[in-house]
Amino acid sequence: MRIVIALGGNALLPKGAKGTAEEQLSSAKQVVIQIEDMLKTNQVVLTHGNGPQVGNLLLQQQGTKEVPEMPLDVLGAMTQGQIGYFIASAISLTGLHSSTLITRVVVDQEDPAFANPTKPIGPFYETAVRPNMRMDAGSGYRLVVPSPKPVKIREHDAISALLEKGFVVIAVGGGGIPIKENGEGLEAVIDKDQATSLLANQVEAGLLVFVTSVDNVYLDFGKPTQRSISHTSIDILKKYLQSGHFAEGSMKPKVEAAIKFVESGGKKAIICSISNIKAAIDGKAGTAISK
Amino acid sequence: MRIVIALGGNALLPKGAKGTAEEQLSSAKQVVIQIEDMLKTNQVVLTHGNGPQVGNLLLQQQGTKEVPEMPLDVLGAMTQGQIGYFIASAISLTGLHSSTLITRVVVDQEDPAFANPTKPIGPFYETAVRPNMRMDAGSGYRLVVPSPKPVKIREHDAISALLEKGFVVIAVGGGGIPIKENGEGLEAVIDKDQATSLLANQVEAGLLVFVTSVDNVYLDFGKPTQRSISHTSIDILKKYLQSGHFAEGSMKPKVEAAIKFVESGGKKAIICSISNIKAAIDGKAGTAISK
């Protein structure tokens, strides 16, 4: 089966981690151990976020006036190299062959997101120490950047070609590099869940998996009435969405991206934690979403 | 025909340039204009150096203590993303499809280069302002890092797969990320000419082209007796090498890499400038090296 797996920020960089190379590589190894069997028997694309890494890189860019700063699209490309390399290193230990592809994603340059930056990146601060910072999830202030909707994964045909040849493909890192139709870069960070969902449709994946920090999708998350969802349809899930069950910037984009995948022809999406991914694919854990 | 083209540092970042995104993208566009016809009628891999970019990135890493520095192998991966994206953007303007592949290169961890750093990276300084700096080509002091010999291009099979599917492949950036056989990264920068030559053999290219800042290989370069070489054999070239005709860190590694390619079964290598690359492939310019 062809499977697209989106690795959430927490899977690759635990909360509180500084983001050292050792931490990132170690996290990547933990992830690959959990999915090794799956990688060996399926065509798999791994996608990943880049929020902490691109934010860190941006700070470093601004740390010296000796050499020029790169714009955000270029920083996105650089974090794809960085994180992709960590994942590829982890996959090497299994004996499997992987390919890390720098991936561009076409967006609409008139997307209203460009006038309204909402995507938090980089470290948390106690106060808004720079312009364009906002409180993120009650944990502190973070820099926010525009996050336009992905329209087309430019490299989807190369990804399919590599899957057919038996490579584990690492792609669409950080949601992909935002470009105009003509290839020109745009300063933004695309939501990786949306971009992954689009990719899954474009490569006609049979299954889309969102790996996150919790085992399931929950209703009334964090309340005494909290309860998990094991299987659900997109119609029911849409109602839960409208009732405000899912947190912005956290579970909500995953639920929306899962619905989009199924609505666009995908068969099944799963939301689960990395430790229950095997059971989730066997239908014994996680939250499965279908038509 | 399958062609591997190594783009020299000067082709992508003119001497004296600061290394801004605009400069790099503009240079990439100039390069692609010269090779557009070739890209349309051949299977082409483009490789490139990363000396200025990886040096700049290293300085930026050290510019703030807020976030952790990445080691040199990770910085190499990041510059592959950066420079590959610039070249991919330029190729997009031709309507061709490209794939930028993060490329790792196995080296011997016992390579004596690790005890003797020789590869200059980053900006030039008037004095040795940091440890491990040396005078480079009389132009100033630069940081030097180990430069081990490439043993195996880990991603050569993915590169071949993408070439067969019609993609222009951008790979082995900065000579590739140096790794041990088990995939573990090593802090070094591989010579991109050597790595490109090895790739050309591994993907069984019919032609290997080194694009540099001069039109030809010259004997007595810069002297009143300077004369260009149009065609030559590896045996003759080896004699010139021994007589010290070619500058260290400049023409010498290209000549050595061209010889290695032909000795390892390659048919023809060419050394030329970007402006005469078309004529060089037609046998009307540049320096052609064969058995």
Interface residues (C-beta under 8 A of the other chain):
Chain A: K18 G19 T20 A21 N56 L57 L59 Q60 Q61 Q62 G63 T64 E66 V67 P68 M70 P71 D73 V74 A77 M78 T79 Q80 G81 Q82 G84 Y85 F86 A88 S89 I91 S92 L93 H97 S99 T100 L101 I102 R104 P123 R154 E155 D157 A158 A161 L162 K165 F167 I170 I177 I179 N182 G183 E184 G185
Chain B: K18 G19 T20 A21 N56 L57 L59 Q60 Q61 Q62 G63 T64 E66 V67 P68 M70 P71 D73 V74 A77 M78 T79 Q80 G81 Q82 G84 Y85 F86 A88 S89 S92 L93 H97 S99 T100 L101 I102 R104 P123 R154 E155 D157 A158 A161 L162 K165 F167 I170 I177 I179 N182 G183 E184 G185
